[in-house]
Amino acid sequence: MGMWTFLDVLCEMPPEKLIFGAVLLFSWTVYLWETFLAQRQRRIYKTTTHVPMELGQIMDSETFAKSRLYQLDKSTFSFWSGLYSEIEGTLILIFGGIPYLWRLSGQFCGYAGFGIEYEITQSLVFLLLATLFSALTGLPWSLYNTFVIEEKHGFNQQTLGFFLKDAIKKFIVTQCILLPVSSLLLYIIKIGGDYFFIYAWLFTLVVSLVLVTIYADYIAPLFDKFTPLPEGKLKQDIEVMAKSIDFPLTKVYVVEGSKRSSHSNAYFYGFFKNKRIVLFDTLLEEYSVLNKDTQEESGTEPHNDGEGDSEEIKAKVKNKKQGCKNEEVLAVLGHELGHWKLGHTVKNIIISQMNSFLCFFLFAVLIGRKELFAAFGFYDSQPTLIGLLIIFQFIFSPYNEVLSFCLTVLSRRFEFQADAFAKKLGKAKDLYSALIKLNKDNLGFPVSDWLFSMWHYSHPPLLERLQALKSSKQD
């Protein structure tokens, strides 16, 4: 009887109340699911206090203990920041934060002489205020993560001044891209007629391709120093390997990632016949600032005040040795180039664009539904930007969760395939040792809860990757 009464109440509720309730319920359901998974993984961190037998040859007890404590701290931080984020989002929805910010944006436009007919102008002010609010509320969490957790475990290389300058620069660059792109997108939706979703999708496709093309040449150098990899054996070996698989390599760069963190990475970018490879200095044993500092402290190398040794880089030596040998760097690149050769990059772009087209199509179907706007406090107007926000962020959230999980599963499959490609290049042994070193340098914890890793890990757990490589390490 109670069930029928509940259903009757639901049926009698206005559609906007049902939509609002469903959005909040789903948001908290996802949050509780994520918290449940995190607690399962946290239990692993707490109970696995000794190196498991199968890891005995891979990880020493000191590194294992360090990585365990690092991941425990990260887990605690993630819990509190996630709880804050969920509560903040809920309060914004319940107390009408979105319509309030929209009205505030209208007031600012009014002061500048723009009336309600200037919807795109008001939308840009709204975006500016929303991103400013997000940056300011996220700043304390980012500061704590960088200067408490990363600092404590030896990863942070930034001073407070460098961090704040970086944050301001990021905000300005983001606005310089976000505001013009958003204004053009809104204009296209306004004038596009019945098929606006096709034009909007094509526009976002072009923008994403342009951004990918110019990012490393014009945007990334605003934050980090890129220098060509000097002539030598490593560069020659990279060029030979690229040529052997017909990778159209034009340049190899070393990026000074050590200015902000001792975490390491490598990637390639560019379209068609213009590919570049970027190596973090922290990945290269010969270039790592930490290794140079170690040599200087021990007196094995004279101190050299180069540009890279700016006062913003703290001379903190937390690891005795960092990075990979040249053969191991080549193996890591063999894996990365495997993603290109096997078409993973193109497949990801195709999936992304198919998803983007579907979302714009469904947006076109739903944008006329006034109850969607009413659910979020917009009773008298239906601004296009607010429609994009409501539909893409809230209405599509169940679909986005499913898609995210599917892409995580696909990513793990791609990682195994890229490892197998490096193995075919004869790099199995070097990739095996490189993965162990990178795991150690980044204090990755090699034991994971199966459900947590299945949901979250875009890369397979270390042990699984090593076992796949082990069969032909001798290659």
N, C-alpha and C positions, 0 to 999 in steps of 0.2 A: 504493500500500500504506500509506504514511504517513498519507494522508487518512483511510482507513478506520480505522486505529488510533486516530487523533485522535477520530473520531466515536464509536468504541467507548468510549473513555475518557469522553467527554461523556455518553453514555447511562448509564454506570455511576455517574456522580457523583450524589450526593443532590440533590434538586430545590432545596433551600435554597442549596447551593453554586453551582448554575447561575444562580439568580436573583441572588445577590450578585455573581457574576462579570459577569453581563450588565449590571447597574446600573453597576458601575465602568467596564466597557468603553465603555458608551454615554456616560457622563459625560466620559471622556477623549477620545472621538471628537468630541463636540460642542466640547470645549475646543480640540482641535487644529484643527478646522474654523474656529472663530472666530479663532484665532491666525493661520491661513493667510490669512483675509480681511483681518485687521488689517494683516498684513505687506504685502499688495497695496496697501492704502490708504496705508500708511506710505511705500512706494516712490513714490507720487504726490506726497506732501508733500516728499520729498527731491529728486525730479528736476524738479518744476515750480517753478523758481526765479524765473521772470519772468511777468508778467501775460500770459495767452494773448490772441491778437489779438481773439477774439470778446468778451473781457471789457474791452477797452481803454476803452470808453465808460462802463463800469459801476464799475470799481474802480481806484483809484490805486495806484501801486507800493508806497507806504509801508504802506497798509492791507493790501495783499496779503502783503507781507513779514511784517507783524505776525501776521496770521492763520495764515500758514504755520508760524511758530515756535510759536504757541500750540497749534496742532493737533499739531505734532510732540511737544511736551511732554506733551500729554494722551495721545497715543498711547503714549509711553514709560511713563507712569504706569499706563495701562490694562493694558499688558503685564505689569508686575510685580504689580499688585494682582490681576489675573486669575490669574496663576500661583500666587500665595500662596493665593488662595481655593480653587483646585482642589486644591492639595496639602493644605490644611487639611481640606477636605471628605473627601478620600481617607483621611487619617490618622484622622479621627473614625470613619469606617466600619470601617477595618481593625482599629483598636484598641478597638472597641466603645464609642465615646463615648456613643452614644444609650442603650444599656442601663445604662451606668455612671451617667449623669445621672438615669435613671429610678430606679435604686436609691438614689441620693443624695437624690432628692426624697422617696422612701419613708422614709428615715432622718429627714429633717427633720419629716415628718408624724408619725412615731413619737415624736419628742421632744415634739411638741405634743399628744400623746395621741390621734392619729388612726391607726387600724389599717389593714390592707390593704383592708378593705371600703370605705374612703373613696377610691375610685379617682378621682373627679372632683377632690377636694381635692389629691391627689397630682399629677394632671394640671396643675392650676393652678400648683403649685410648680415642676413641670418646665418649664412655659412661661416662668415668671418667670426661672428660672435660665438657660434656653436663650437668651432674648432679652437677658439681662444679659451673657452670654458673647459673643453676637454684637455687642452695642454696644461692649464693651470691646476686642474684637479688631479691630473696624472703626474705632475711634477714631483710632489713629495714621495710618491711610490718609486718613481724612476731614480730619484736621489738616494733613497734608502737601498734600492737594489744595487746601484753602482758603488756607493761609498760605504756601505756596510757589508752586504753579502759578497759582492765581487771583490771588494777590497780585502775582506777577511780571508778569502781563499786565494788571493794572489793574482787575480785576473785584471783588476782595474789599473789602468795606467794614466788616468786622467786627473788633472787638478780640477777644483771646483770652477775656476775661471774658464778653463777650456770647455768643461761640460755645459756651462750656462751659455757661452758664446755659440757652441754647437747647437744647443736647443733653440736659441733665437734664430740662428741661420736656417735651421730645418723648417721652423715655422714660416719664415719669410719665403723660402723657396717653395714650400708647399702651397702657400697662398698664390704665388706667381703662376703656378700651374693650375691649381684647383679653380680659382675664380674665372679666368678666361674660358677654360674648358667647360665649366658649368654653365656660364652665360650662353655660350654657343649651343650647348646641348638643349637648354631650355628654349632657346629661340627656334631650333630645328623642330622640337616637339610642338611648339606653338603654331608654326607655319606649315607643318608637314602634311596636314590633311589626314585622310583615312589611313594612309600608309606611313605615317610618321615613324612608326616603330622600326621600319626598315632603314630609313635615313638615320635615325638615332643610333641604331646598331652599327651601321657603316661608319658613322662619325667616331664612335668609341673604338672601333677596330683600327681606324687610321691613327687616332690619338695614341692608342696603346703601342702600335708598331713604331710610331715616331719616338715615343718616350723610351722604348727599349733600345732604339738605334742611337739616341743622343745621350742616354743616361751616363754611360761610362766615360764619354768624351767631354761632356759639358756640365753634368750635374754632380757626379761622384767626386771630380777633382775640387769642387767647392769645399769638400769636407776632408778629403784625404789626399796625400801626395802620391802621384803615380809616376814612376820612373821606368824607362825601358830596362829590361833585364840585360845586364852587361854581356858582351861577347864572351864566350867561354864554352866549356864542355856541356853544361846543363842546357844552354840555349841551343847549341848544335843538336843535342840529343832530342830536344823537344821538337825542333824543326824536322828532323829525320822521322820521328814517330808520326808527326802530323802528315808528312808527305806520304808515308807508307799506307795511310788509310784515306788519302785524298782530302784531308781536312784543309780548307783554304785559309791557312794561317797567314796573317799579315804582320802582327806585332805581339810581343810578349811583355807584359808589364809586371812590376813588383809594386804593390800598394803598401804604404806605411800604416798598416792596421795597428801596429804596436803603440801608436799614439793614444789609442783609447782602450785597447784590451789586448790580452795575450792569447785570446782564442784565435784559432787559425782556420783558413778557408782557401778555396781556389774556385774559379769559375771561368766560363768563356761567354762571349757575347758577340753580337753582330749578325747581319743578314747576308745571305748569298755568298759572294766571293770576298767578303771583308770581315773575317773572324779574328778576334783578339783573345788572348788568354791572360787572365789576371791571377797572380799568385800573391797571397798575403806574406809579408816579410816574416811573420811568426810561423809560417809553414816551412820556411827554408832554414835549415840548420846553419848555413853559412851567413844568412842575412839577419837572423833574429837578434833584435836589440838586447834581449835578455842574455843571450849567449855572449854577445860582445861585451856587455857589462860584466859578465862573469870573468871573461878573459882579462878585462881591465883591472878588476879587483884583485885577481890572482897575479897580476903583473906579467901575463904572457903576451899582452898586446899593448902597444902604446895608445894612450888616449887620443882620440881624434874628434875634434869639435866640428862635426859636419852639420849640415842643415837639419838632418834628421834628429840630432840630439838637442832639440830646442828645450828651453827650460820647462815647457809644458809636459815633457816626458819625464816622469819620475824615475830616478835610478833605483828601481826596486828589483832585487834579484830573489825571486821566490822559488825558481826551479833551477836545478843544476845545469840541465841541458834541455833545450826545447827544439822542436821542429824535426824534419825528416832529412835523411841523406838524399843526394841527387837521384839515386836509383829509385828510392821510395817516392820522391816527388813525381818522377816519371810514371810510376805505377798509379798514383792518385790521378794524374792527368789522363792516363790510359782509361781509367774508370769514367772520368768526366767526358772524354771524347767518345766513349762508348755510348753515352746518352745521345750524342749527336748522330753517330753512325747508325744507331738502331732506330733513329727517328723519334726518340722520346720527346724531344723539344717540340717538334712539329705536331706530334699527337696531343701534347698538352695544350698547345695553342688552339688546335682544332676543337678540343673538348671545351676549352674556355669560351671560344667564340660561339659554339653551338648553345652553350648554357646562356651566354649573354643574349643571343637572339631569342631564345625561348622566354627569358625573363622580360625582355622588351615587348614581346608579343602578348604575354599574360598581363603586363602592365597596361597595354592598350585596351585589353578586354575589361580590366578592373577600374581604370582611372575614372570612369563615369559614375561609379557607385558612390553616392553621397554618404551612405551609412559608414563607409570606411573612414571618411574624413570626420564625420560626427563622432565616431568612436574615440578619436583622439582630440576632441574639443574644437574642431573646425565645423561650425554649424552654418555659417553665413558665406564662407568662401572655400574654394577648392584649389589652392595654389599648386602649380605643377611640381615644384620642388618638394613640397610636403607630401604630395602623392607618391613621388619617387621614394622618399624616406619611409613612408608608411608601408608601401607595398614591398620594396626590396628588403628592408630591414626587419619588419615585423610579420607581414603576411607570408612572406616566403621563408621564414625561419625554419619551419619543419623540413621543407625541401632542401634548404641550405645545409642542414645537419646531415641528412642522408647523403647528399652530394659530397660533402666534406669527408665522410667515412669512406665512400667509394673511391675517392681520389687518394686517400691515405693507403688503401689496399693496393691500388694501382701503382702508387709511388714505390711501395716496398717491392713489388714485382719488377719494376724498372731498375731498382737498385741492384737486385740479384743479377739481372741481365747485364747491367753495366760491369759488375764484378766479373761475370763470366767472359765478357768481352776483353777485359784487361788480362784475364787468365789466358785467353787465346793469343794475346800479344806476347805471352811469355813472362808476364809480370806478376804471376800468382804469389811467388815467394816474397817479393818486395811489397806488394799490396798487403799481404798478410802482416808483415812487420810494421808497415805504415799505419794500418788500422789500429794496431795495438798502441803505437806511439801517440797517434792522434787522440785515442781514447784516454790515454794517460795525461797528455797535455791539457785536454779539456775537462779532466776529472769526470768522465762519463762513468756511471755505475753500471756494471755489466750484467746485473741480475734484475729481471723485471717480472712483474705480475702479467700473466698471459692476457687478461682482459684489458688492462691498462695499455699494454703495448699494442694490442690489436686495434684499439680505438685511436691511439695517439701517435704511434711511431711511424713517421713517413719513411724512416730508414729501418731496415731489419735490425734486431738486437745484435750486438757484436759477436756473440758466440755463434749465432746462426750463419753470419757472414764468413766467419773464420772456418767453420765446418765445411761450408760450400767450397772454400778455396783450398782447404787442406788436402783434398783428394789428389790435387795435381800441383802441390806446392813445388814439386821437383821439376815442373815444366821449365 
